[in-house]
Amino acid sequence: MDGDAESGRARAESDPNRDGPGRPPARPADAEFVTVPADVLDLYRRFSLYNSPYPAHDDASAIDLYPTSNDGLSPVAGEVVETRTVSAPPKPYAHEEEYLILVDAGEYVARILHVEPEVEAGDSVAVGDRLGPMIRSGFFAPWVGNHVHLGFRRRDQNPHRAAGSLPVVADAPVEPVRWDGTGTVVETGETYAILDEPVHPAPGDRWAAVAAEARSDGDAEPFAVALDGGLAHYAAGGVLSDGADGRTLSFLGHPVGAVEGRNVAWDAFDVVVDGDRITGVSLFAGSTRDFGAKLVCPDHGFEVGEAVRVEIRESDDPIRLG
């Protein structure tokens, strides 16, 4: 896509039985997809393909990009086709409106959400240009940080419908970081707590994400893959590392689901902290020091400095928000 994303078809899997920062990104098998290049991702401090309850994120047909400031930076270059304002669900913490920015990016039309547009139809934008301030709409859960939502449509598709975007590949290796579930609370909000663990292996140098262990009957040993999604308060998540298709995942020593392509439908389990159930853990790829696990836990009683242990426990009634 004119240097900002490129289409392609999945290639044969590389050797899965290796860990480390060189692991290639997972791609959808036998499907058209759009690639967001590494230099575009580097404009942001965090990204996620799966950490959302909305349908586009069930199969990584959109990517959420988190800048370091509240500037909504453009992840594509092209001509603005349209800006549109729509009503959002009323929430006490949220902006009353949502915005859609459509950009003709060459082969595809880019759909950008959660940015109040300071651009208009006919404007040309480059990668990294400010489109406007990011907003928190009523489509956000209260623990979700401000971000730019990006999806792509073919030119013959309806760009306004919520469904129909093409799968997205974040074209950067993401190092899986193993974690034992322990940590100390370093930040709290009304609906979340952030831990100091796990620690990013090389802040500012590469992308990393919390690891799950992948294994099949044919594997001599399990191997680490980068995990993404709302575990398990959203119904689906996924892996950012290639080579996990058809394998079973475990996290914190407990089975959590099987990989189909790169998507994961979570098994029935609860996330517990020191024996008490919480809503879940927010998983993403990050490149900065603020990498510790984010616990989703409305009405919690956690305090900064508190040491905790996160575990997975089987459940007949797991929390599912979407």
DOLOFI-434999 format. One record per residue: residue in three letters; x, y, z of N, C-alpha, C in turn. Coordinates in steps of 0.02 Angstrom, whole numbers. Last residue first. Layout:
BEGIN
{site "ALA"; {X; Y; Z}; {X; Y; Z}; {X; Y; Z}}
...
END
This chain:
BEGIN
{site "GLY"; {-877; -492; 1301}; {-890; -484; 1230}; {-848; -532; 1189}}
{site "LEU"; {-852; -526; 1429}; {-884; -461; 1417}; {-900; -449; 1344}}
{site "ARG"; {-854; -657; 1534}; {-849; -642; 1463}; {-887; -577; 1450}}
{site "ILE"; {-791; -755; 1663}; {-813; -687; 1644}; {-802; -678; 1570}}
{site "PRO"; {-848; -927; 1675}; {-796; -875; 1666}; {-827; -808; 1647}}
{site "ASP"; {-905; -1042; 1751}; {-940; -980; 1736}; {-889; -923; 1727}}
{site "ASP"; {-827; -1145; 1785}; {-888; -1162; 1749}; {-926; -1100; 1727}}
{site "SER"; {-649; -1141; 1776}; {-712; -1109; 1795}; {-769; -1136; 1754}}
{site "GLU"; {-479; -1155; 1835}; {-535; -1180; 1796}; {-601; -1150; 1822}}
{site "ARG"; {-370; -1018; 1850}; {-409; -1069; 1885}; {-468; -1090; 1841}}
{site "ILE"; {-212; -942; 1855}; {-268; -962; 1813}; {-303; -1020; 1849}}
{site "GLU"; {-144; -803; 1951}; {-149; -873; 1932}; {-210; -884; 1888}}
{site "VAL"; {-34; -685; 2018}; {-88; -698; 1970}; {-86; -771; 1951}}
{site "ARG"; {7; -613; 2170}; {19; -670; 2125}; {-43; -682; 2083}}
{site "VAL"; {82; -461; 2235}; {26; -504; 2218}; {50; -563; 2175}}
{site "ALA"; {122; -331; 2346}; {147; -388; 2308}; {89; -437; 2297}}
{site "GLU"; {93; -158; 2343}; {68; -223; 2363}; {95; -277; 2317}}
{site "GLY"; {126; -36; 2291}; {174; -68; 2336}; {154; -137; 2358}}
{site "VAL"; {-36; 29; 2287}; {32; 34; 2261}; {80; 6; 2313}}
{site "GLU"; {-168; -87; 2317}; {-132; -26; 2335}; {-62; -29; 2305}}
{site "PHE"; {-330; -151; 2275}; {-258; -153; 2271}; {-227; -85; 2287}}
{site "GLY"; {-465; -177; 2274}; {-437; -146; 2334}; {-361; -145; 2333}}
{site "HIS"; {-578; -140; 2136}; {-527; -178; 2171}; {-505; -142; 2235}}
{site "ASP"; {-675; -98; 2046}; {-691; -99; 2118}; {-641; -140; 2158}}
{site "PRO"; {-617; -196; 1908}; {-659; -143; 1935}; {-673; -153; 2009}}
{site "CYS"; {-487; -250; 1844}; {-517; -268; 1908}; {-558; -210; 1937}}
{site "VAL"; {-363; -307; 1748}; {-428; -276; 1741}; {-470; -298; 1801}}
{site "LEU"; {-194; -277; 1759}; {-248; -317; 1786}; {-313; -277; 1780}}
{site "LYS"; {-62; -278; 1656}; {-118; -236; 1675}; {-176; -281; 1696}}
{site "ALA"; {111; -309; 1682}; {44; -335; 1671}; {-9; -287; 1696}}
{site "GLY"; {230; -184; 1621}; {204; -232; 1669}; {132; -251; 1656}}
{site "PHE"; {282; -86; 1543}; {266; -149; 1510}; {231; -198; 1556}}
{site "ASP"; {351; 45; 1524}; {286; 33; 1558}; {253; -28; 1527}}
{site "ARG"; {461; 50; 1439}; {470; 22; 1506}; {404; 8; 1542}}
{site "THR"; {406; -2; 1272}; {431; 45; 1322}; {435; 12; 1391}}
{site "SER"; {339; -75; 1180}; {409; -61; 1166}; {442; -16; 1218}}
{site "GLY"; {218; -211; 1175}; {243; -147; 1198}; {317; -138; 1182}}
{site "ALA"; {68; -292; 1137}; {139; -286; 1122}; {162; -216; 1140}}
{site "PHE"; {-44; -357; 1266}; {-28; -314; 1209}; {46; -322; 1193}}
{site "LEU"; {-178; -392; 1379}; {-116; -412; 1347}; {-106; -373; 1282}}
{site "SER"; {-252; -380; 1533}; {-248; -347; 1468}; {-180; -359; 1438}}
{site "VAL"; {-338; -502; 1622}; {-273; -471; 1610}; {-273; -442; 1540}}
{site "GLY"; {-492; -493; 1720}; {-445; -522; 1673}; {-379; -485; 1672}}
{site "THR"; {-574; -477; 1836}; {-604; -480; 1769}; {-556; -511; 1719}}
{site "ILE"; {-531; -593; 1969}; {-535; -526; 1939}; {-564; -533; 1869}}
{site "ARG"; {-554; -689; 2117}; {-564; -681; 2045}; {-564; -607; 2026}}
{site "ASP"; {-426; -722; 2234}; {-488; -687; 2219}; {-494; -675; 2144}}
{site "GLY"; {-300; -779; 2253}; {-359; -820; 2266}; {-425; -787; 2249}}
{site "ASP"; {-209; -684; 2209}; {-208; -704; 2279}; {-273; -739; 2299}}
{site "VAL"; {-313; -668; 2078}; {-256; -635; 2110}; {-260; -649; 2184}}
{site "VAL"; {-365; -759; 1935}; {-370; -745; 2006}; {-306; -712; 2030}}
{site "VAL"; {-463; -785; 1796}; {-399; -756; 1819}; {-409; -736; 1892}}
{site "ASP"; {-545; -938; 1751}; {-544; -873; 1785}; {-472; -850; 1795}}
{site "PHE"; {-599; -1023; 1602}; {-557; -1016; 1661}; {-566; -946; 1690}}
{site "ALA"; {-625; -1110; 1463}; {-663; -1086; 1520}; {-618; -1084; 1582}}
{site "ASP"; {-516; -1049; 1329}; {-550; -1101; 1367}; {-589; -1069; 1425}}
{site "TRP"; {-530; -931; 1195}; {-509; -948; 1263}; {-550; -1006; 1291}}
{site "ALA"; {-476; -954; 1037}; {-538; -950; 1076}; {-521; -974; 1146}}
{site "VAL"; {-356; -872; 945}; {-366; -916; 1002}; {-434; -902; 1033}}
{site "ASN"; {-273; -861; 785}; {-326; -842; 831}; {-333; -894; 887}}
{site "ARG"; {-193; -900; 686}; {-160; -861; 738}; {-210; -840; 792}}
{site "GLY"; {-245; -1051; 657}; {-212; -998; 619}; {-168; -958; 666}}
{site "GLU"; {-292; -1076; 812}; {-316; -1092; 745}; {-294; -1036; 699}}
{site "VAL"; {-233; -1137; 964}; {-223; -1089; 910}; {-251; -1116; 845}}
{site "ALA"; {-328; -1162; 1113}; {-291; -1190; 1056}; {-288; -1137; 1001}}
{site "GLY"; {-310; -1119; 1289}; {-344; -1121; 1225}; {-299; -1151; 1172}}
{site "VAL"; {-250; -1130; 1413}; {-296; -1073; 1403}; {-330; -1074; 1335}}
{site "PRO"; {-184; -1231; 1544}; {-208; -1226; 1474}; {-258; -1169; 1467}}
{site "HIS"; {-63; -1159; 1653}; {-131; -1185; 1645}; {-151; -1180; 1572}}
{site "GLY"; {56; -1091; 1679}; {52; -1162; 1695}; {-16; -1194; 1685}}
{site "LEU"; {38; -965; 1630}; {47; -973; 1702}; {34; -1045; 1722}}
{site "PHE"; {-37; -1040; 1495}; {-16; -976; 1523}; {-16; -983; 1599}}
{site "SER"; {-30; -1138; 1346}; {-36; -1133; 1419}; {-7; -1067; 1442}}
{site "LEU"; {-106; -1191; 1195}; {-70; -1141; 1234}; {-81; -1151; 1308}}
{site "THR"; {-82; -1310; 1066}; {-116; -1291; 1128}; {-73; -1242; 1166}}
{site "ARG"; {-77; -1284; 887}; {-48; -1302; 951}; {-90; -1277; 1010}}
{site "GLY"; {-122; -1238; 767}; {-138; -1306; 786}; {-111; -1328; 853}}
{site "ASP"; {8; -1121; 747}; {-55; -1148; 722}; {-63; -1221; 741}}
{site "ALA"; {128; -1063; 780}; {89; -1092; 835}; {24; -1124; 811}}
{site "GLY"; {208; -991; 689}; {224; -1061; 704}; {181; -1095; 755}}
{site "ASP"; {240; -821; 743}; {227; -871; 692}; {239; -941; 721}}
{site "SER"; {161; -721; 866}; {220; -757; 843}; {200; -812; 794}}
{site "LEU"; {49; -671; 920}; {85; -626; 875}; {147; -659; 846}}
{site "VAL"; {-108; -750; 946}; {-35; -750; 953}; {-5; -704; 901}}
{site "GLY"; {-261; -699; 1029}; {-221; -724; 975}; {-147; -723; 992}}
{site "GLY"; {-432; -711; 1084}; {-367; -679; 1084}; {-327; -706; 1026}}
{site "ALA"; {-605; -696; 1129}; {-551; -719; 1085}; {-488; -679; 1096}}
{site "ALA"; {-693; -642; 1222}; {-700; -712; 1203}; {-640; -739; 1165}}
{site "TYR"; {-627; -551; 1360}; {-652; -551; 1291}; {-648; -623; 1265}}
{site "HIS"; {-576; -596; 1477}; {-640; -560; 1481}; {-668; -547; 1412}}
{site "ALA"; {-468; -669; 1514}; {-507; -695; 1458}; {-576; -661; 1459}}
{site "LEU"; {-375; -569; 1416}; {-375; -637; 1444}; {-412; -638; 1510}}
{site "GLY"; {-381; -487; 1275}; {-409; -480; 1342}; {-420; -549; 1372}}
{site "GLY"; {-223; -498; 1183}; {-296; -501; 1193}; {-316; -486; 1264}}
{site "ASP"; {-83; -601; 1144}; {-118; -537; 1136}; {-192; -547; 1150}}
{site "LEU"; {81; -669; 1165}; {8; -675; 1174}; {-23; -605; 1174}}
{site "ALA"; {213; -747; 1082}; {187; -684; 1109}; {111; -685; 1108}}
{site "VAL"; {272; -907; 1137}; {242; -864; 1086}; {215; -802; 1120}}
{site "ALA"; {393; -1031; 1172}; {359; -970; 1192}; {333; -932; 1131}}
{site "PHE"; {366; -1208; 1165}; {404; -1148; 1147}; {361; -1087; 1161}}
{site "PRO"; {390; -1374; 1234}; {349; -1314; 1219}; {394; -1256; 1201}}
{site "GLU"; {478; -1505; 1146}; {472; -1459; 1203}; {424; -1403; 1184}}
{site "ALA"; {448; -1584; 1037}; {488; -1612; 1091}; {481; -1571; 1155}}
{site "ASP"; {291; -1594; 961}; {345; -1551; 984}; {382; -1584; 1042}}
{site "GLY"; {180; -1669; 928}; {241; -1680; 890}; {300; -1639; 913}}
{site "ASP"; {77; -1625; 1005}; {103; -1692; 1019}; {170; -1704; 984}}
{site "SER"; {121; -1453; 1037}; {79; -1505; 1007}; {112; -1572; 1022}}
{site "ARG"; {122; -1294; 1120}; {147; -1363; 1113}; {96; -1406; 1076}}
{site "ALA"; {172; -1140; 1191}; {137; -1176; 1138}; {167; -1245; 1131}}
{site "GLU"; {151; -1031; 1324}; {188; -1089; 1300}; {145; -1127; 1250}}
{site "ALA"; {152; -852; 1309}; {117; -915; 1325}; {161; -971; 1298}}
{site "ALA"; {222; -698; 1367}; {227; -762; 1331}; {175; -811; 1356}}
{site "VAL"; {191; -527; 1334}; {190; -582; 1381}; {186; -648; 1343}}
{site "ALA"; {298; -448; 1214}; {232; -463; 1241}; {238; -521; 1289}}
{site "ALA"; {393; -321; 1128}; {388; -380; 1171}; {316; -388; 1194}}
{site "TRP"; {500; -242; 1009}; {434; -256; 1036}; {435; -320; 1077}}
{site "ARG"; {652; -149; 1044}; {611; -198; 1008}; {544; -206; 1043}}
{site "ASP"; {706; -33; 1103}; {745; -69; 1052}; {703; -118; 1012}}
{site "GLY"; {632; 20; 1204}; {654; 65; 1152}; {691; 31; 1095}}
{site "PRO"; {688; -102; 1320}; {644; -46; 1305}; {674; 0; 1252}}
{site "ALA"; {710; -254; 1324}; {751; -203; 1291}; {708; -144; 1272}}
{site "PRO"; {623; -334; 1400}; {693; -353; 1393}; {738; -300; 1363}}
{site "HIS"; {512; -276; 1526}; {530; -274; 1455}; {604; -289; 1446}}
{site "VAL"; {460; -384; 1654}; {501; -327; 1635}; {518; -332; 1560}}
{site "PRO"; {289; -428; 1702}; {358; -442; 1683}; {395; -379; 1661}}
{site "GLU"; {298; -316; 1844}; {320; -375; 1808}; {267; -395; 1756}}
{site "ASP"; {237; -215; 1909}; {305; -202; 1885}; {334; -261; 1846}}
{site "LEU"; {62; -193; 1864}; {117; -223; 1901}; {184; -203; 1871}}
{site "ILE"; {-85; -98; 1885}; {-28; -115; 1842}; {29; -139; 1886}}
{site "ALA"; {-261; -114; 1892}; {-198; -109; 1928}; {-142; -132; 1882}}
{site "TYR"; {-424; -39; 1865}; {-366; -78; 1846}; {-309; -69; 1896}}
{site "THR"; {-525; 50; 1891}; {-544; -15; 1861}; {-484; -59; 1844}}
{site "GLU"; {-473; 164; 1948}; {-535; 137; 1975}; {-549; 66; 1951}}
{site "GLY"; {-297; 122; 1953}; {-353; 164; 1934}; {-416; 133; 1961}}
{site "THR"; {-125; 114; 2004}; {-194; 92; 2008}; {-241; 145; 1979}}
{site "GLU"; {41; 52; 1996}; {-8; 102; 1976}; {-77; 73; 1983}}
{site "VAL"; {116; -52; 2042}; {150; 13; 2035}; {102; 69; 2016}}
{site "VAL"; {117; -200; 2133}; {75; -149; 2104}; {112; -83; 2102}}
{site "THR"; {230; -327; 2089}; {211; -276; 2138}; {171; -222; 2102}}
{site "GLY"; {214; -503; 2048}; {231; -433; 2036}; {209; -389; 2092}}
{site "THR"; {196; -662; 1964}; {207; -620; 2022}; {223; -549; 2002}}
{site "GLY"; {188; -740; 1850}; {126; -718; 1881}; {134; -673; 1941}}
{site "ASP"; {303; -770; 1783}; {280; -820; 1832}; {216; -798; 1868}}
{site "TRP"; {333; -755; 1609}; {313; -723; 1672}; {286; -776; 1718}}
{site "ARG"; {429; -726; 1460}; {399; -771; 1509}; {388; -735; 1575}}
{site "VAL"; {395; -640; 1319}; {428; -633; 1383}; {393; -677; 1434}}
{site "PRO"; {425; -646; 1147}; {384; -671; 1202}; {423; -670; 1267}}
{site "GLU"; {450; -509; 1041}; {483; -557; 1085}; {436; -580; 1140}}
{site "VAL"; {394; -492; 883}; {377; -475; 951}; {406; -529; 997}}
{site "PRO"; {440; -421; 727}; {445; -476; 774}; {430; -451; 845}}
{site "ALA"; {321; -337; 628}; {379; -330; 672}; {381; -391; 717}}
{site "ASP"; {199; -299; 555}; {259; -327; 526}; {321; -312; 567}}
{site "ALA"; {46; -351; 594}; {96; -303; 619}; {164; -331; 602}}
{site "VAL"; {-83; -379; 483}; {-21; -407; 510}; {24; -350; 532}}
{site "VAL"; {-258; -395; 475}; {-200; -351; 481}; {-141; -391; 510}}
{site "PRO"; {-395; -441; 369}; {-347; -456; 422}; {-285; -412; 418}}
{site "LEU"; {-510; -310; 320}; {-464; -364; 304}; {-418; -379; 363}}
{site "SER"; {-679; -277; 376}; {-609; -258; 365}; {-567; -320; 352}}
{site "GLY"; {-811; -307; 405}; {-789; -314; 337}; {-716; -297; 324}}
{site "ALA"; {-916; -204; 511}; {-885; -267; 492}; {-860; -265; 420}}
{site "ALA"; {-968; -75; 513}; {-922; -95; 566}; {-884; -158; 548}}
{site "ARG"; {-974; 20; 360}; {-998; -35; 403}; {-945; -54; 454}}
{site "HIS"; {-906; 108; 279}; {-940; 134; 338}; {-963; 79; 385}}
{site "PRO"; {-853; 62; 161}; {-806; 80; 214}; {-839; 102; 279}}
{site "ASN"; {-895; -74; 65}; {-925; -19; 102}; {-879; 1; 160}}
{site "GLN"; {-772; -113; -63}; {-811; -127; -3}; {-842; -63; 26}}
{site "ASP"; {-685; -85; -165}; {-754; -102; -184}; {-798; -119; -124}}
{site "ARG"; {-563; -66; -104}; {-597; -7; -131}; {-669; -22; -151}}
{site "ARG"; {-553; -155; 51}; {-541; -149; -21}; {-583; -92; -47}}
{site "ARG"; {-510; -80; 207}; {-559; -108; 162}; {-532; -106; 91}}
{site "PHE"; {-434; -89; 369}; {-428; -78; 297}; {-485; -113; 259}}
{site "GLY"; {-410; 0; 525}; {-430; -57; 485}; {-427; -39; 411}}
{site "LEU"; {-361; 60; 681}; {-347; 59; 609}; {-371; -6; 578}}
{site "HIS"; {-378; 171; 814}; {-401; 108; 785}; {-392; 111; 710}}
{site "VAL"; {-274; 241; 931}; {-297; 248; 861}; {-316; 178; 836}}
{site "HIS"; {-318; 272; 1105}; {-280; 240; 1050}; {-311; 256; 983}}
{site "ASN"; {-321; 280; 1283}; {-334; 311; 1218}; {-289; 280; 1164}}
{site "GLY"; {-349; 125; 1374}; {-315; 188; 1360}; {-333; 215; 1292}}
{site "VAL"; {-479; 51; 1466}; {-444; 54; 1403}; {-413; 123; 1392}}
{site "TRP"; {-561; 44; 1574}; {-490; 32; 1586}; {-448; 38; 1523}}
{site "PRO"; {-693; 61; 1529}; {-661; 115; 1569}; {-587; 105; 1581}}
{site "ALA"; {-709; 21; 1354}; {-716; 2; 1424}; {-676; 52; 1466}}
{site "PHE"; {-773; 125; 1224}; {-717; 103; 1265}; {-742; 75; 1331}}
{site "PHE"; {-882; 179; 1165}; {-865; 111; 1144}; {-807; 83; 1185}}
{site "GLY"; {-890; 309; 1203}; {-928; 261; 1242}; {-918; 189; 1220}}
{site "SER"; {-719; 367; 1179}; {-790; 363; 1163}; {-824; 311; 1207}}
{site "ARG"; {-597; 472; 1204}; {-623; 412; 1236}; {-698; 410; 1222}}
{site "ILE"; {-491; 529; 1069}; {-548; 537; 1116}; {-565; 469; 1146}}
{site "MET"; {-347; 617; 1010}; {-382; 555; 1024}; {-438; 568; 1074}}
{site "PRO"; {-345; 761; 905}; {-337; 730; 971}; {-375; 664; 975}}
{site "GLY"; {-282; 740; 735}; {-323; 772; 786}; {-311; 739; 853}}
{site "LEU"; {-184; 694; 654}; {-252; 697; 627}; {-299; 735; 672}}
{site "ARG"; {-18; 729; 627}; {-72; 733; 676}; {-138; 740; 639}}
{site "ASP"; {81; 611; 533}; {47; 676; 539}; {-7; 672; 593}}
{site "GLY"; {126; 482; 519}; {150; 520; 576}; {119; 589; 583}}
{site "VAL"; {120; 481; 345}; {127; 440; 405}; {158; 483; 461}}
{site "ALA"; {25; 622; 284}; {83; 577; 283}; {83; 536; 347}}
{site "VAL"; {-118; 676; 193}; {-84; 662; 256}; {-26; 615; 244}}
{site "SER"; {-212; 799; 110}; {-162; 747; 105}; {-128; 738; 173}}
{site "ASP"; {-387; 835; 104}; {-321; 846; 134}; {-276; 786; 121}}
{site "GLY"; {-509; 789; 57}; {-464; 823; 10}; {-395; 837; 38}}
{site "ALA"; {-601; 811; 206}; {-596; 779; 140}; {-554; 822; 92}}
{site "GLU"; {-494; 863; 343}; {-558; 859; 307}; {-546; 828; 239}}
{site "VAL"; {-432; 862; 512}; {-423; 859; 440}; {-492; 853; 408}}
{site "GLU"; {-455; 844; 639}; {-436; 912; 622}; {-418; 916; 548}}
{site "PRO"; {-569; 729; 711}; {-530; 751; 653}; {-518; 826; 651}}
{site "GLU"; {-534; 638; 850}; {-577; 694; 829}; {-541; 731; 772}}
{site "VAL"; {-518; 466; 844}; {-481; 529; 836}; {-530; 583; 813}}
{site "HIS"; {-578; 342; 838}; {-559; 368; 904}; {-515; 430; 900}}
{site "LEU"; {-523; 265; 683}; {-572; 282; 734}; {-538; 311; 796}}
{site "ILE"; {-500; 245; 513}; {-469; 266; 575}; {-523; 291; 622}}
{site "ARG"; {-477; 145; 378}; {-529; 168; 424}; {-495; 183; 491}}
{site "ALA"; {-412; 158; 214}; {-398; 150; 285}; {-455; 181; 326}}
{site "VAL"; {-432; 70; 69}; {-458; 128; 106}; {-447; 113; 180}}
{site "TYR"; {-297; 12; -38}; {-349; 5; 12}; {-373; 72; 38}}
{site "GLU"; {-204; 53; -129}; {-241; -8; -143}; {-301; -16; -97}}
{site "GLY"; {-212; 208; -69}; {-187; 172; -127}; {-230; 112; -142}}
{site "ALA"; {-280; 259; 38}; {-210; 243; 47}; {-182; 202; -11}}
{site "ASP"; {-392; 372; 79}; {-374; 333; 19}; {-299; 321; 21}}
{site "VAL"; {-463; 366; 237}; {-405; 390; 198}; {-394; 343; 139}}
{site "LEU"; {-587; 419; 346}; {-571; 374; 291}; {-515; 406; 250}}
{site "ILE"; {-626; 424; 513}; {-586; 458; 461}; {-568; 406; 408}}
{site "LEU"; {-755; 440; 626}; {-725; 397; 575}; {-689; 440; 524}}
{site "TYR"; {-792; 460; 798}; {-773; 489; 734}; {-741; 435; 690}}
{site "GLU"; {-921; 480; 923}; {-865; 443; 893}; {-853; 470; 823}}
{site "GLU"; {-976; 574; 1067}; {-975; 559; 996}; {-914; 517; 978}}
{site "GLU"; {-959; 600; 1200}; {-1026; 581; 1178}; {-1029; 561; 1104}}
{site "HIS"; {-826; 526; 1291}; {-847; 575; 1242}; {-914; 552; 1213}}
{site "ALA"; {-847; 456; 1457}; {-832; 453; 1386}; {-857; 514; 1348}}
{site "TYR"; {-885; 425; 1584}; {-814; 442; 1575}; {-797; 456; 1502}}
{site "PRO"; {-1019; 387; 1577}; {-1001; 447; 1616}; {-929; 470; 1605}}
{site "LYS"; {-1081; 352; 1414}; {-1043; 329; 1472}; {-1019; 390; 1511}}
{site "PRO"; {-1185; 311; 1282}; {-1172; 358; 1336}; {-1137; 325; 1395}}
{site "PRO"; {-1113; 256; 1129}; {-1151; 239; 1189}; {-1135; 287; 1246}}
{site "ALA"; {-1107; 388; 1004}; {-1076; 334; 1042}; {-1119; 317; 1102}}
{site "SER"; {-1149; 443; 840}; {-1164; 440; 912}; {-1129; 380; 943}}
{site "VAL"; {-1025; 504; 725}; {-1080; 460; 743}; {-1090; 463; 818}}
{site "THR"; {-955; 592; 591}; {-969; 593; 663}; {-1030; 549; 676}}
{site "ARG"; {-826; 575; 471}; {-896; 565; 489}; {-901; 563; 565}}
{site "THR"; {-734; 622; 329}; {-737; 618; 401}; {-811; 615; 420}}
{site "GLU"; {-657; 559; 181}; {-717; 579; 218}; {-702; 579; 292}}
{site "VAL"; {-532; 549; 122}; {-592; 542; 80}; {-653; 571; 115}}
{site "VAL"; {-372; 611; 124}; {-432; 602; 165}; {-493; 602; 118}}
{site "GLU"; {-245; 525; 40}; {-292; 581; 39}; {-353; 564; 81}}
{site "GLY"; {-96; 465; 123}; {-145; 466; 69}; {-189; 527; 74}}
{site "ALA"; {-23; 351; 239}; {-17; 410; 197}; {-69; 407; 142}}
{site "VAL"; {-55; 298; 409}; {-55; 289; 337}; {-42; 356; 303}}
{site "PRO"; {-70; 327; 541}; {-28; 269; 525}; {-23; 256; 450}}
{site "SER"; {-67; 487; 615}; {-89; 447; 558}; {-42; 388; 546}}
{site "LEU"; {-97; 508; 787}; {-50; 510; 732}; {-73; 464; 676}}
{site "GLY"; {-175; 601; 895}; {-193; 545; 852}; {-151; 547; 789}}
{site "ASP"; {-98; 644; 1044}; {-103; 660; 973}; {-121; 597; 935}}
{site "ASN"; {-71; 617; 1174}; {-141; 612; 1153}; {-151; 634; 1081}}
{site "SER"; {79; 516; 1165}; {42; 575; 1187}; {-31; 565; 1166}}
{site "THR"; {123; 397; 1116}; {151; 418; 1180}; {116; 480; 1208}}
{site "PRO"; {-13; 294; 1045}; {43; 342; 1043}; {68; 359; 1114}}
{site "TYR"; {-62; 139; 1008}; {-61; 182; 1066}; {-1; 230; 1062}}
{site "LEU"; {-175; 60; 902}; {-108; 89; 907}; {-108; 143; 960}}
{site "ASP"; {-255; -86; 855}; {-259; -27; 898}; {-188; -5; 913}}
{site "ILE"; {-308; -155; 703}; {-254; -147; 751}; {-265; -83; 789}}
{site "ALA"; {-412; -281; 629}; {-398; -212; 647}; {-340; -212; 696}}
{site "SER"; {-433; -414; 621}; {-448; -374; 562}; {-445; -299; 576}}
{site "ALA"; {-414; -518; 715}; {-360; -471; 699}; {-371; -435; 633}}
{site "ASP"; {-532; -582; 742}; {-485; -616; 698}; {-429; -569; 674}}
{site "ASP"; {-589; -495; 834}; {-594; -567; 846}; {-544; -606; 804}}
{site "HIS"; {-586; -364; 797}; {-528; -388; 834}; {-533; -463; 850}}
{site "ALA"; {-707; -340; 737}; {-647; -334; 696}; {-585; -362; 730}}
{site "PRO"; {-803; -351; 844}; {-792; -405; 796}; {-728; -400; 755}}
{site "TYR"; {-742; -300; 1008}; {-777; -286; 945}; {-756; -334; 890}}
{site "PRO"; {-673; -308; 1126}; {-731; -352; 1118}; {-765; -345; 1050}}
{site "SER"; {-494; -316; 1119}; {-555; -278; 1111}; {-613; -326; 1103}}
{site "ASN"; {-354; -357; 1079}; {-378; -337; 1145}; {-437; -290; 1141}}
{site "TYR"; {-296; -395; 957}; {-351; -434; 984}; {-383; -406; 1047}}
{site "LEU"; {-188; -319; 918}; {-233; -342; 866}; {-297; -371; 895}}
{site "SER"; {-105; -179; 986}; {-141; -241; 998}; {-186; -256; 938}}
{site "PHE"; {41; -88; 1037}; {-11; -105; 990}; {-44; -170; 1010}}
{site "ARG"; {136; 53; 1095}; {100; -9; 1109}; {53; -23; 1051}}
{site "ARG"; {191; 169; 1057}; {224; 134; 1112}; {195; 65; 1124}}
{site "TYR"; {223; 220; 885}; {180; 208; 943}; {218; 169; 996}}
{site "LEU"; {304; 223; 778}; {276; 287; 799}; {238; 281; 865}}
{site "ASP"; {331; 92; 746}; {379; 126; 790}; {356; 196; 810}}
{site "LEU"; {238; 56; 650}; {227; 35; 720}; {271; 74; 768}}
{site "VAL"; {307; 106; 539}; {244; 137; 560}; {229; 119; 633}}
{site "ASP"; {413; 20; 530}; {427; 91; 542}; {365; 130; 560}}
{site "ALA"; {349; -104; 505}; {382; -92; 570}; {395; -18; 583}}
{site "PRO"; {189; -89; 419}; {262; -97; 424}; {290; -78; 493}}
{site "VAL"; {52; -187; 414}; {73; -123; 441}; {148; -128; 455}}
{site "THR"; {-24; -273; 282}; {33; -269; 327}; {45; -197; 349}}
{site "VAL"; {-172; -360; 256}; {-137; -297; 248}; {-83; -293; 302}}
{site "PHE"; {-220; -510; 166}; {-210; -470; 227}; {-172; -407; 209}}
{site "GLU"; {-312; -648; 109}; {-285; -582; 94}; {-276; -544; 160}}
{site "ALA"; {-266; -813; 162}; {-313; -756; 162}; {-276; -693; 142}}
{site "ASP"; {-191; -927; 204}; {-235; -928; 145}; {-287; -873; 145}}
{site "ALA"; {-175; -885; 374}; {-163; -934; 321}; {-215; -926; 266}}
{site "PRO"; {-111; -734; 441}; {-168; -777; 427}; {-154; -824; 369}}
{site "ARG"; {45; -737; 531}; {4; -713; 475}; {-55; -760; 465}}
{site "ALA"; {152; -683; 661}; {102; -730; 636}; {62; -697; 581}}
{site "PRO"; {321; -622; 634}; {251; -613; 655}; {206; -666; 625}}
{site "PRO"; {468; -721; 680}; {428; -680; 635}; {356; -673; 659}}
{site "ARG"; {590; -703; 807}; {531; -740; 785}; {487; -698; 740}}
{site "GLY"; {697; -638; 863}; {696; -646; 792}; {635; -682; 764}}
{site "PRO"; {694; -635; 1003}; {668; -577; 967}; {664; -586; 892}}
{site "GLY"; {641; -801; 1062}; {685; -744; 1054}; {658; -692; 1008}}
{site "ASP"; {637; -978; 1020}; {612; -918; 1053}; {656; -859; 1032}}
{site "ARG"; {585; -1114; 921}; {637; -1066; 940}; {604; -1005; 970}}
{site "ASN"; {509; -1204; 839}; {540; -1223; 902}; {600; -1179; 918}}
{site "PRO"; {453; -1176; 716}; {423; -1147; 775}; {463; -1156; 838}}
{site "ASP"; {522; -1125; 566}; {531; -1172; 620}; {503; -1143; 684}}
{site "SER"; {388; -1044; 474}; {458; -1056; 491}; {461; -1104; 549}}
{site "GLU"; {258; -1090; 361}; {281; -1074; 429}; {356; -1086; 435}}
{site "ALA"; {241; -1015; 200}; {250; -1074; 242}; {278; -1053; 310}}
{site "ARG"; {144; -862; 196}; {197; -906; 173}; {200; -968; 218}}
{site "ALA"; {-9; -785; 151}; {33; -816; 202}; {84; -862; 170}}
{site "ARG"; {-2; -650; 39}; {-30; -714; 58}; {18; -746; 106}}
{site "GLY"; {-32; -471; 43}; {6; -531; 31}; {-32; -593; 49}}
{site "SER"; {-9; -292; 38}; {-50; -352; 40}; {-6; -412; 29}}
{site "GLU"; {61; -170; 147}; {63; -208; 86}; {22; -271; 93}}
{site "ALA"; {77; 0; 193}; {54; -68; 208}; {55; -105; 143}}
{site "ASP"; {153; 104; 148}; {127; 107; 216}; {97; 41; 239}}
{site "GLY"; {195; 97; 16}; {246; 106; 67}; {220; 106; 138}}
{site "ASP"; {74; 76; -57}; {114; 137; -66}; {161; 151; -8}}
{site "MET"; {42; -60; 0}; {0; 0; 0}; {43; 62; 0}}
END
